[in-house]
Amino acid sequence: MTAPAGSGQPDPRRILLVAPPPRLVAEATEAGFDVLTLADPDGFQDDDALRRHLAELVRTHRVSKLIACGEASALPAVLETAERLGLSPNRAAVASLLADPAGIRGLLTRSGPQWEAVALPARTGEQPPAYDVEYGVETLTAEGMHRVTGIVELRRADTGGAEEGPAAPGGRGSALHTFPAPLTGQEEAEIRALATGLLDLAGYEFGYAFTRIAHTAEGPRIINAYTRQASRPVSRLIELTTGLASERELVRALSGKPMEAAVLVGCAAAVPLPCPDDVPQDVTLLAGVRELRDGYVLVTALTPAELTARTAAVRDRLA
């Protein structure tokens, strides 16, 4: 952490990142930001102690932005402090609202018939539902403008239990991830409109979001949204096929630079491992296999047809 900078106006290049990944810190530092970090927000006696500590860091170091990294809805004290001190364009309540299917249903219902029609019906329990086919939409927002960086299809062969998020470890109930999602132009436009429209309704102004949209017989339906970048393997599939590094793009947005358009140079899939602790040694020798990590085999190809064939070969080898 840098030495105290004294009192005065906030320094526009000085930012405080809470629980950041090392790659984000490195990208922000390379871009010229003076980066302060708080690695473990859970290491405080209570939320009030965390709030006091954050406020002191902001005052002492003249911080201009306070950013909760990872799943922001799990860090309400950080979000509330950032809002109270005027260091975040987002209201603290937005993250928890978007992560809650019941909260989203209420928001969509209040927003008019066209939005109520794309809300999922109420269900008991707190766990977000899982569907045979979902679409995960990653967006990066700057000054209230949402850019879709990728849409992935998540297809489950076994939905015996709902998953907490789209990138759960391999094994029973895990999803085959395909990027870009195999959609018609009309389907893609509709899914993009649902994801960005939800963020507009919620008042989301800055940062990544990952919106889950269910494929149903009645059409796409919004499940929930996480105010973070897509986690693995989705983030890695997007990077492999577009060259866009999520941390670098977030820093560009922080710098006020235009967001680069994603240019596809192929397609990719993440095949879940049925047993991550018992992987055939020769699976990495199959055509197109790029990585074996976090319970998935990552496969790339130049065309969707080639990807389908390579994915099938990997699944056959894992069977």
FIMARTI-624941 format. One record per residue (C-alpha): residue in three letters; residue number from 0; x, y, z. Coordinates in steps of 0.05 Angstrom, whole numbers. Layout:
% residues N
+-----+-----+--------+--------+--------+
|  aa |   i |      x |      y |      z |
+-----+-----+--------+--------+--------+
| ALA | NUM |      X |      Y |      Z |
...
+-----+-----+--------+--------+--------+
This chain:
% residues 319
+-----+-----+--------+--------+--------+
|  aa |   i |      x |      y |      z |
+-----+-----+--------+--------+--------+
| MET |   0 |      0 |      0 |      0 |
| THR |   1 |     25 |     69 |    -17 |
| ALA |   2 |     45 |    119 |     37 |
| PRO |   3 |     -9 |    167 |     61 |
| ALA |   4 |    -19 |    225 |     13 |
| GLY |   5 |    -46 |    274 |     64 |
| SER |   6 |   -110 |    315 |     62 |
| GLY |   7 |   -141 |    350 |      4 |
| GLN |   8 |   -183 |    335 |    -57 |
| PRO |   9 |   -188 |    263 |    -82 |
| ASP |  10 |   -134 |    243 |   -131 |
| PRO |  11 |   -168 |    219 |   -195 |
| ARG |  12 |   -113 |    167 |   -206 |
| ARG |  13 |   -118 |    137 |   -136 |
| ILE |  14 |   -166 |     79 |   -129 |
| LEU |  15 |   -181 |     30 |    -74 |
| LEU |  16 |   -197 |    -42 |    -96 |
| VAL |  17 |   -228 |    -90 |    -46 |
| ALA |  18 |   -212 |   -164 |    -55 |
| PRO |  19 |   -183 |   -154 |   -125 |
| PRO |  20 |   -153 |   -208 |   -169 |
| PRO |  21 |    -78 |   -197 |   -179 |
| ARG |  22 |    -87 |   -188 |   -254 |
| LEU |  23 |   -134 |   -128 |   -243 |
| VAL |  24 |    -83 |    -95 |   -196 |
| ALA |  25 |    -28 |   -106 |   -248 |
| GLU |  26 |    -70 |    -78 |   -305 |
| ALA |  27 |    -92 |    -17 |   -264 |
| THR |  28 |    -21 |     -2 |   -242 |
| GLU |  29 |      5 |     -9 |   -314 |
| ALA |  30 |    -49 |     40 |   -336 |
| GLY |  31 |    -22 |     93 |   -288 |
| PHE |  32 |    -69 |     86 |   -229 |
| ASP |  33 |    -42 |     90 |   -158 |
| VAL |  34 |    -74 |     27 |   -131 |
| LEU |  35 |    -90 |     13 |    -58 |
| THR |  36 |   -118 |    -55 |    -41 |
| LEU |  37 |   -156 |    -87 |     16 |
| ALA |  38 |   -146 |   -161 |      4 |
| ASP |  39 |   -191 |   -191 |     59 |
| PRO |  40 |   -254 |   -152 |     77 |
| ASP |  41 |   -276 |   -210 |    121 |
| GLY |  42 |   -219 |   -199 |    170 |
| PHE |  43 |   -256 |   -147 |    211 |
| GLN |  44 |   -295 |   -153 |    276 |
| ASP |  45 |   -359 |   -130 |    242 |
| ASP |  46 |   -385 |    -88 |    184 |
| ASP |  47 |   -380 |    -24 |    224 |
| ALA |  48 |   -306 |    -36 |    235 |
| LEU |  49 |   -297 |    -48 |    160 |
| ARG |  50 |   -335 |     16 |    144 |
| ARG |  51 |   -291 |     56 |    190 |
| HIS |  52 |   -228 |     27 |    161 |
| LEU |  53 |   -250 |     41 |     90 |
| ALA |  54 |   -270 |    112 |    107 |
| GLU |  55 |   -202 |    124 |    139 |
| LEU |  56 |   -165 |     96 |     79 |
| VAL |  57 |   -206 |    140 |     33 |
| ARG |  58 |   -193 |    203 |     74 |
| THR |  59 |   -119 |    191 |     87 |
| HIS |  60 |   -101 |    170 |     16 |
| ARG |  61 |   -149 |    217 |    -22 |
| VAL |  62 |   -181 |    159 |    -58 |
| SER |  63 |   -226 |    177 |   -117 |
| LYS |  64 |   -258 |    109 |   -130 |
| LEU |  65 |   -276 |     51 |    -84 |
| ILE |  66 |   -290 |    -14 |   -120 |
| ALA |  67 |   -315 |    -80 |    -92 |
| CYS |  68 |   -286 |   -135 |   -136 |
| GLY |  69 |   -313 |   -205 |   -146 |
| GLU |  70 |   -386 |   -216 |   -127 |
| ALA |  71 |   -403 |   -146 |   -102 |
| SER |  72 |   -470 |   -167 |    -72 |
| ALA |  73 |   -431 |   -206 |    -19 |
| LEU |  74 |   -397 |   -141 |      4 |
| PRO |  75 |   -454 |    -95 |     24 |
| ALA |  76 |   -412 |    -55 |     74 |
| VAL |  77 |   -363 |    -38 |     19 |
| LEU |  78 |   -418 |    -18 |    -29 |
| GLU |  79 |   -453 |     24 |     24 |
| THR |  80 |   -389 |     60 |     42 |
| ALA |  81 |   -373 |     75 |    -31 |
| GLU |  82 |   -443 |    104 |    -41 |
| ARG |  83 |   -441 |    145 |     23 |
| LEU |  84 |   -374 |    175 |      6 |
| GLY |  85 |   -393 |    188 |    -67 |
| LEU |  86 |   -340 |    141 |    -94 |
| SER |  87 |   -384 |     96 |   -136 |
| PRO |  88 |   -435 |    112 |   -191 |
| ASN |  89 |   -476 |     52 |   -169 |
| ARG |  90 |   -526 |     52 |   -112 |
| ALA |  91 |   -508 |     -1 |    -60 |
| ALA |  92 |   -576 |    -34 |    -66 |
| VAL |  93 |   -568 |    -50 |   -140 |
| ALA |  94 |   -521 |   -109 |   -131 |
| SER |  95 |   -565 |   -146 |    -80 |
| LEU |  96 |   -627 |   -132 |   -122 |
| LEU |  97 |   -599 |   -162 |   -185 |
| ALA |  98 |   -573 |   -224 |   -150 |
| ASP |  99 |   -642 |   -239 |   -120 |
| PRO | 100 |   -692 |   -274 |   -167 |
| ALA | 101 |   -750 |   -250 |   -124 |
| GLY | 102 |   -724 |   -178 |   -126 |
| ILE | 103 |   -718 |   -182 |   -202 |
| ARG | 104 |   -789 |   -209 |   -208 |
| GLY | 105 |   -814 |   -150 |   -168 |
| LEU | 106 |   -773 |   -101 |   -210 |
| LEU | 107 |   -798 |   -130 |   -275 |
| THR | 108 |   -870 |   -133 |   -251 |
| ARG | 109 |   -868 |    -59 |   -232 |
| SER | 110 |   -837 |    -40 |   -299 |
| GLY | 111 |   -896 |    -57 |   -343 |
| PRO | 112 |   -929 |   -117 |   -378 |
| GLN | 113 |   -874 |   -126 |   -428 |
| TRP | 114 |   -823 |   -136 |   -372 |
| GLU | 115 |   -869 |   -176 |   -327 |
| ALA | 116 |   -877 |   -225 |   -385 |
| VAL | 117 |   -802 |   -243 |   -383 |
| ALA | 118 |   -799 |   -254 |   -307 |
| LEU | 119 |   -795 |   -325 |   -281 |
| PRO | 120 |   -853 |   -350 |   -238 |
| ALA | 121 |   -843 |   -349 |   -163 |
| ARG | 122 |   -811 |   -411 |   -132 |
| THR | 123 |   -797 |   -431 |    -61 |
| GLY | 124 |   -728 |   -428 |    -31 |
| GLU | 125 |   -670 |   -379 |    -38 |
| GLN | 126 |   -629 |   -417 |    -91 |
| PRO | 127 |   -633 |   -389 |   -162 |
| PRO | 128 |   -663 |   -442 |   -209 |
| ALA | 129 |   -623 |   -481 |   -260 |
| TYR | 130 |   -651 |   -498 |   -329 |
| ASP | 131 |   -631 |   -549 |   -382 |
| VAL | 132 |   -608 |   -491 |   -425 |
| GLU | 133 |   -588 |   -422 |   -401 |
| TYR | 134 |   -553 |   -363 |   -433 |
| GLY | 135 |   -501 |   -324 |   -394 |
| VAL | 136 |   -492 |   -253 |   -418 |
| GLU | 137 |   -430 |   -215 |   -397 |
| THR | 138 |   -435 |   -139 |   -401 |
| LEU | 139 |   -388 |    -82 |   -384 |
| THR | 140 |   -422 |    -16 |   -366 |
| ALA | 141 |   -391 |     53 |   -365 |
| GLU | 142 |   -431 |    116 |   -351 |
| GLY | 143 |   -495 |     76 |   -357 |
| MET | 144 |   -479 |     50 |   -427 |
| HIS | 145 |   -479 |    -26 |   -430 |
| ARG | 146 |   -436 |    -65 |   -478 |
| VAL | 147 |   -445 |   -140 |   -487 |
| THR | 148 |   -377 |   -174 |   -488 |
| GLY | 149 |   -404 |   -244 |   -498 |
| ILE | 150 |   -463 |   -292 |   -495 |
| VAL | 151 |   -450 |   -364 |   -474 |
| GLU | 152 |   -497 |   -423 |   -477 |
| LEU | 153 |   -498 |   -467 |   -415 |
| ARG | 154 |   -529 |   -535 |   -429 |
| ARG | 155 |   -538 |   -586 |   -374 |
| ALA | 156 |   -544 |   -659 |   -387 |
| ASP | 157 |   -564 |   -670 |   -315 |
| THR | 158 |   -604 |   -619 |   -275 |
| GLY | 159 |   -612 |   -659 |   -212 |
| GLY | 160 |   -593 |   -598 |   -170 |
| ALA | 161 |   -594 |   -523 |   -180 |
| GLU | 162 |   -527 |   -488 |   -184 |
| GLU | 163 |   -509 |   -425 |   -148 |
| GLY | 164 |   -476 |   -396 |   -210 |
| PRO | 165 |   -460 |   -411 |   -281 |
| ALA | 166 |   -388 |   -432 |   -271 |
| ALA | 167 |   -394 |   -486 |   -217 |
| PRO | 168 |   -340 |   -540 |   -214 |
| GLY | 169 |   -345 |   -601 |   -259 |
| GLY | 170 |   -386 |   -661 |   -239 |
| ARG | 171 |   -459 |   -678 |   -231 |
| GLY | 172 |   -505 |   -623 |   -257 |
| SER | 173 |   -449 |   -582 |   -289 |
| ALA | 174 |   -461 |   -548 |   -356 |
| LEU | 175 |   -428 |   -554 |   -424 |
| HIS | 176 |   -409 |   -482 |   -441 |
| THR | 177 |   -409 |   -460 |   -514 |
| PHE | 178 |   -384 |   -392 |   -538 |
| PRO | 179 |   -410 |   -357 |   -576 |
| ALA | 180 |   -479 |   -384 |   -561 |
| PRO | 181 |   -511 |   -417 |   -622 |
| LEU | 182 |   -567 |   -367 |   -633 |
| THR | 183 |   -603 |   -337 |   -692 |
| GLY | 184 |   -596 |   -263 |   -703 |
| GLN | 185 |   -665 |   -250 |   -675 |
| GLU | 186 |   -652 |   -294 |   -613 |
| GLU | 187 |   -586 |   -259 |   -599 |
| ALA | 188 |   -618 |   -190 |   -606 |
| GLU | 189 |   -674 |   -209 |   -557 |
| ILE | 190 |   -626 |   -237 |   -506 |
| ARG | 191 |   -581 |   -176 |   -511 |
| ALA | 192 |   -641 |   -131 |   -501 |
| LEU | 193 |   -664 |   -169 |   -439 |
| ALA | 194 |   -596 |   -166 |   -406 |
| THR | 195 |   -582 |    -92 |   -420 |
| GLY | 196 |   -655 |    -73 |   -407 |
| LEU | 197 |   -652 |   -105 |   -338 |
| LEU | 198 |   -589 |    -65 |   -321 |
| ASP | 199 |   -624 |     -2 |   -343 |
| LEU | 200 |   -685 |    -16 |   -300 |
| ALA | 201 |   -640 |    -30 |   -240 |
| GLY | 202 |   -600 |     34 |   -250 |
| TYR | 203 |   -533 |     -1 |   -260 |
| GLU | 204 |   -482 |     52 |   -280 |
| PHE | 205 |   -412 |     21 |   -279 |
| GLY | 206 |   -377 |    -46 |   -279 |
| TYR | 207 |   -386 |   -117 |   -303 |
| ALA | 208 |   -449 |   -157 |   -298 |
| PHE | 209 |   -465 |   -229 |   -315 |
| THR | 210 |   -538 |   -241 |   -329 |
| ARG | 211 |   -570 |   -310 |   -329 |
| ILE | 212 |   -627 |   -320 |   -378 |
| ALA | 213 |   -667 |   -384 |   -382 |
| HIS | 214 |   -688 |   -417 |   -447 |
| THR | 215 |   -761 |   -437 |   -438 |
| ALA | 216 |   -818 |   -460 |   -483 |
| GLU | 217 |   -848 |   -390 |   -476 |
| GLY | 218 |   -783 |   -356 |   -496 |
| PRO | 219 |   -723 |   -328 |   -457 |
| ARG | 220 |   -736 |   -310 |   -384 |
| ILE | 221 |   -691 |   -271 |   -337 |
| ILE | 222 |   -664 |   -309 |   -277 |
| ASN | 223 |   -616 |   -261 |   -242 |
| ALA | 224 |   -552 |   -222 |   -252 |
| TYR | 225 |   -486 |   -220 |   -216 |
| THR | 226 |   -450 |   -153 |   -212 |
| ARG | 227 |   -383 |   -181 |   -232 |
| GLN | 228 |   -348 |   -206 |   -293 |
| ALA | 229 |   -363 |   -276 |   -317 |
| SER | 230 |   -324 |   -326 |   -276 |
| ARG | 231 |   -286 |   -385 |   -305 |
| PRO | 232 |   -294 |   -419 |   -351 |
| VAL | 233 |   -337 |   -366 |   -386 |
| SER | 234 |   -286 |   -310 |   -379 |
| ARG | 235 |   -232 |   -354 |   -407 |
| LEU | 236 |   -274 |   -375 |   -467 |
| ILE | 237 |   -287 |   -302 |   -484 |
| GLU | 238 |   -214 |   -285 |   -478 |
| LEU | 239 |   -191 |   -344 |   -521 |
| THR | 240 |   -238 |   -327 |   -578 |
| THR | 241 |   -238 |   -250 |   -576 |
| GLY | 242 |   -171 |   -231 |   -544 |
| LEU | 243 |   -208 |   -186 |   -495 |
| ALA | 244 |   -181 |   -191 |   -424 |
| SER | 245 |   -236 |   -172 |   -375 |
| GLU | 246 |   -190 |   -138 |   -325 |
| ARG | 247 |   -157 |    -96 |   -380 |
| GLU | 248 |   -225 |    -75 |   -407 |
| LEU | 249 |   -249 |    -54 |   -337 |
| VAL | 250 |   -187 |    -11 |   -329 |
| ARG | 251 |   -200 |     21 |   -397 |
| ALA | 252 |   -270 |     38 |   -372 |
| LEU | 253 |   -241 |     67 |   -308 |
| SER | 254 |   -195 |    110 |   -350 |
| GLY | 255 |   -253 |    137 |   -391 |
| LYS | 256 |   -228 |    105 |   -455 |
| PRO | 257 |   -276 |     76 |   -506 |
| MET | 258 |   -291 |      3 |   -497 |
| GLU | 259 |   -262 |    -40 |   -553 |
| ALA | 260 |   -309 |    -82 |   -595 |
| ALA | 261 |   -301 |   -157 |   -589 |
| VAL | 262 |   -278 |   -189 |   -654 |
| LEU | 263 |   -289 |   -264 |   -657 |
| VAL | 264 |   -231 |   -305 |   -684 |
| GLY | 265 |   -263 |   -373 |   -672 |
| CYS | 266 |   -307 |   -409 |   -622 |
| ALA | 267 |   -296 |   -448 |   -558 |
| ALA | 268 |   -328 |   -496 |   -509 |
| ALA | 269 |   -317 |   -518 |   -438 |
| VAL | 270 |   -332 |   -591 |   -426 |
| PRO | 271 |   -346 |   -610 |   -354 |
| LEU | 272 |   -304 |   -666 |   -325 |
| PRO | 273 |   -349 |   -721 |   -295 |
| CYS | 274 |   -295 |   -734 |   -244 |
| PRO | 275 |   -243 |   -678 |   -238 |
| ASP | 276 |   -197 |   -723 |   -196 |
| ASP | 277 |   -194 |   -778 |   -249 |
| VAL | 278 |   -178 |   -748 |   -317 |
| PRO | 279 |   -153 |   -791 |   -375 |
| GLN | 280 |    -81 |   -772 |   -389 |
| ASP | 281 |    -89 |   -769 |   -464 |
| VAL | 282 |   -149 |   -721 |   -465 |
| THR | 283 |   -102 |   -662 |   -474 |
| LEU | 284 |    -76 |   -694 |   -539 |
| LEU | 285 |   -144 |   -688 |   -573 |
| ALA | 286 |   -152 |   -636 |   -628 |
| GLY | 287 |   -168 |   -566 |   -603 |
| VAL | 288 |   -157 |   -579 |   -529 |
| ARG | 289 |   -126 |   -516 |   -500 |
| GLU | 290 |   -131 |   -524 |   -424 |
| LEU | 291 |   -154 |   -570 |   -370 |
| ARG | 292 |   -172 |   -528 |   -309 |
| ASP | 293 |   -224 |   -516 |   -255 |
| GLY | 294 |   -263 |   -580 |   -272 |
| TYR | 295 |   -269 |   -566 |   -347 |
| VAL | 296 |   -233 |   -583 |   -412 |
| LEU | 297 |   -229 |   -521 |   -457 |
| VAL | 298 |   -233 |   -534 |   -531 |
| THR | 299 |   -226 |   -484 |   -588 |
| ALA | 300 |   -241 |   -487 |   -663 |
| LEU | 301 |   -248 |   -442 |   -723 |
| THR | 302 |   -320 |   -460 |   -740 |
| PRO | 303 |   -381 |   -483 |   -701 |
| ALA | 304 |   -382 |   -549 |   -740 |
| GLU | 305 |   -310 |   -562 |   -722 |
| LEU | 306 |   -323 |   -544 |   -649 |
| THR | 307 |   -382 |   -592 |   -646 |
| ALA | 308 |   -338 |   -649 |   -672 |
| ARG | 309 |   -281 |   -633 |   -625 |
| THR | 310 |   -328 |   -626 |   -565 |
| ALA | 311 |   -360 |   -693 |   -581 |
| ALA | 312 |   -291 |   -726 |   -584 |
| VAL | 313 |   -273 |   -699 |   -516 |
| ARG | 314 |   -339 |   -722 |   -486 |
| ASP | 315 |   -331 |   -791 |   -516 |
| ARG | 316 |   -261 |   -796 |   -485 |
| LEU | 317 |   -287 |   -774 |   -417 |
| ALA | 318 |   -346 |   -823 |   -419 |
+-----+-----+--------+--------+--------+
